[in-house]
Amino acid sequence: MRVVPASVRASWPAPNFEDPPSHGLALIWVTAFFFSLSTVAIVLRSYTRYSLLKYRFGLDDLFAILGYICLAVLSASLIDDGSKNGCQRHVWDVREDFWPEALKLVTISAVTCQLASTFIRSSLLCFYQRLIAKTNVVWTRRAILATHAWNGIMGFNGAIIMLFPCRLDESAVYGSI
């Protein structure tokens, strides 16, 4: 959430600070439901992998757990924000003194979402790599390793861009004539 120019703010509808329309309760329920599903999935995965199949801990498990931790942080921030802070409102229904706090919450959510998706993609790639480990298909292994590298680079770059966004001033956009 960047500093909004006065010309843009003038085009917004009148703010409703008292009872703005929002989907806060729906956000809480949907987030809690899907976080519960992911918790059940990670517990069942761990149970079947280690108790029933007697496999050792692998890189795919590590990345799945890291993705789950990022998802837990994302879900906690969404549920906390949806219940008390009001970031699920339109921007014109949020008081300007809350914008810095909202920017922090949005940044945390964006970075953890980026990291969670990167870790889950890495988990799936490690799983594919484990499946084809004993085959003689060299090009598939190379393609998976190249995808690993691309996923890592794009995940890191995405998180950095979200943490340190480019903030252009008006003269950079419209020229300084």
N, C-alpha and C positions, 0 to 999 in steps of 0.2 A: 504494500500500500504506500504509494509515493505521495508526495505533497501534491494536492490537487489544485490546479490553477483556479483563480477566482472566476474566470470566464466559464469554466466547466461547472463549478459549484452553482453559478447563477442559473444554469439550465436544469438543475435538479428539481424534482417536485418538493413540496413543503415537507420538512422532516416530521416524523411522528415519534417522539421520544417516549411517550407514555405507554402506548399499546401498539407497537409496530407489528405488521404481519411477519410471521417467521415460521420456519419449520423446525424449530429447536427440539421439540419433543420427538418428532419423527427422526431427526438426526441422532438423537440419543438412542432410540430403540433400534434403528437400523445398524448403528455402529456396535451396540452391545450384542445384537443377534449375530452379526458376522464375526465379531471377535470371539464369541462363544463357539461358533462353528470352527474357527481356526484353532482354538484351544483344544477342542475335541480331536481334530485332525492331527495335531502335533503330538498329543498324548497317545493316540492310537498308533501313529507311525512309530513312535519310540517304543511302545510296548511290543508291537509285533516284530520290530526289527531286532530288539535286544533280548526279549524274553522268549519269544517263540522261534525265531530264526537263528538266534545266537550269533549275529553279525557284530563286527566291531564298529566303533564310532568312525564315520568317514567325513570327508569334506562336504558331501552333500548334506549331511546332518548338521554340521557346523553352520553352513550357510542358511539352512532352514531355521535353525534356532536364532541366528542373528536377525533374519528377516522377521521372525516372530517377535523378538524383543523390540525391533523398530515399530512393528505393528502395534505392540502394546503401548508404546509411548504415543504413537499417533492416535490410537483409540482413547487413551486417557486424556489427551489434550482436547480431542473433539467432544468427549462426554463432559469434561469439566467446563469447556467453553460454552457448549450448548445448554448447560444447565444454569450458568450464572452470568457470563460476560456478554453474550449477545452478538458474537461475530457472524451468526447465521442471518443477520438482518441485512437489508440493503444498506449500502454505504451512507446514504443520506439520512438513515435512521439511527446512525451511531454518532454519539457526541464527539466533537473534534478532540476533546481532551483524552479520549480513549484510543485514538488512532495509533499512538506509539505502542500501546499495549497490544492492540490488535495486530500490528505489524510483527511483533515478536511471536505471537501465537501462530500467525499465518506462516511465518518463516520456519518455525519449528515443525509445523505440520507438513510443509512442502519438502523440507530436507528429509524428515523421517519417512515420508512416502517414497521419495526418490531412493533412499537407501534400502528400504524394505523391498521395493521392486527389483533393485539391483541384486540384493542377496538371494531373493527367491529365484531369479533367472540363473544366478550362479549355482544354486542348489540343483536346479533342473539340468544344467549343463554337466555338473559333476555326476549326476545320476546317469545321464546318457554316456558319459565317459566310462563309468563303471560297467555299464551294460556291454559296451563294445571293446572292453579292455583285452579280451582274449581272441578277438577276431583279427584277420589279416587285412582289414580295409584301412589302408594308411590315410587315404584322402579324407575319410570321415573323422579320424582322430585329429588331423590337421585343421579341418573345418571347425571342429568343436574347440580346439585351442585358440584359433583365430577369433571365434565368437566369444570365448572367455575374455580375451584381451580387449575386444571391442566393448563388451559389456562393462568391464572394469573401468576403461577409459571414459565411457559415456556416463557411467554412474558417478564417478568422481567429478567429472566436469559439470554434470548437472547439479550436484550438491554445491559445488563452488559457485556456480552461477546463481543459484538460489540464495546462497549466503551473502554474496557480494554482487548484487545486481548493478548494471550500468545505469547511472542516473544522469540523463542528459538535461542540460538546461535549455531554455528557450532559444538562446542564440545558436546553439549547436544544431537545433532542429530547423529553425527558420533562417539561419544565416545571420551574420552581423553586419548587414549593409546599413 
